């Protein structure tokens, strides 16, 4: 249940990317989507844990990015023909967030 709230809050933030007048950015071509999700490492996590193999899983983050960019960067997420994704812990002074790159083919 808490996981769903986290994803919903994150989606609301990415959904906020939608602005009037940005429809000119929408392209109707195949593309590659690159997603790098950076999350804060909990203090309770063991130091030996290098990768964030915790919920929400990476595929949920990818789907949220696809949904947020639908109609903003591409007509439909079916245009995505390749996805490269990574989920890492942030460096101590680094903010968490998501880096998104779209390459038009």
N, C-alpha and C positions, 0 to 999 in steps of 0.2 A: 504494500500500500504506500509506504513512504517513497519507494522507488518510483512509483507512478507520479507522485507529486513532484519529485525532482525532475523527471523527464518533462512533465507538463510545464513547469516553471521555465525550463531551458527552452522548450518549444515556444513559449510565449515570447521569450527574448529574441529568438531567431525569427519568429513570425513578425516581430516588430520591424524587420528589415523591409517589409512591404511598404512602399510609399507611392502615392499617386504620381504619375508621370514617368515611372521607371519601366513602363511596358516596352520602350524602345530597346531595352537590354535583352529582351526575350529573343532567343534564336531558335530556329527550327532545324537544327543540324545535330548529328551525333556528337557526343562529347565524352570526355574522361573526367571523372570527379575524384579529386584528391582531398581527403579529410584527415586532419591531425587533431585529435581530441586531447587536451591537456587538463589533467585533474590534480587537485591538491592531495598530497599524500597525508593520510591521517596520522596523527601522532601515535596512535595505538598500533599502527602497522609495524611489523617487525622490520628491522633494518635490512634483513636479508631479502625482503621482497623488493624486487627490481621493477617488475611490471604490475600495473594495476589490474589484476585478474579478478576484479570485483564488479558487482552490478552498479549501474546499468551496463549491459554488455555493449561492445562496439557496434554490433549490427543495429541496436536500437538508436544509437547516436547517428549512424549513417541514415537510417530511415527518417529521422527528424530533420536532418539537413536536406534530404531530398524533398520532403514535404514543404519545408520552408522556402525552398528555391523554385518550387513548381509555380509557373506563371511569372516568376521574377527573372530567372536566368534562362529557363527553358520552358517550352510549352508543356511538356510532360516528362516525368522522370523516366519514361521508357526510352528516351533519347540517350540515356547514359549507357554506354557500351563497355566501359571499363571503370572499376573503382579501385583506388589504392587508399588504404586506411591504416591509421596507427593510433593507439591510445597509450599515452605515457604520463608519468608523474611530472608535475611542474618542478622546476628548480626552486630552492627556498625563497627567493625574492621575485619569483615569476608568478603572474596571475594565471588562473585557470581560464580555459576558453576553448575555442575551436578555430582552427585555421583551415580555410576552404579555398581550393583552387579548381577552376574549371578550364579545361583545355578543349577547344573546339577542333574537331577533326574534319 
